[in-house]
Amino acid sequence: MIKTLYRFSESFGRMGDIESIFISDPETIKKAVGMQYYFGDVLGKHSDVGGTLDAESIEEITSDPAVIKVIEALQLEAGPNPLDSISVDCDVEGCEKYIEEYFNPYGKKQIQSCENCDCPHKEKV
């Protein structure tokens, strides 16, 4: 797995813009593109910021191991990581909650399911 430094940049009109820098790998980014993310009220009360993660919002900065090592050692990742707030709808009929999927920088996926149903997503992947 190749660790890569990415920049996330998205405009939310008059509410403002969100930018972040984070480490992930190309495979995880590829899986996440097209999924829904939700940051909540990061741009102010009732801002309700979220959207669909698209390839244009994520830019690869570098995969140089020396740079990645410095970024990790000094904890220079900044801003909200869209991979930490990916969500999909629960597919159990009648359930109106959503399931949050968390992707860590090493590409492992953990699923936290809704609590009102017996959906198959309750087990961790």
Secondary structure, 3 states (H helix, E strand, C coil): CCCEEEEEEEECHHHCEEEEEEEECHHHHHHHCCCEEEEECCCCCCCCEEEECCHHHEEEEECCHHHHHHHHHCCCCECCCHHHHEEEECCCCCCCCEEEEEECCCCCEEEECCCCCCCHHHCCC
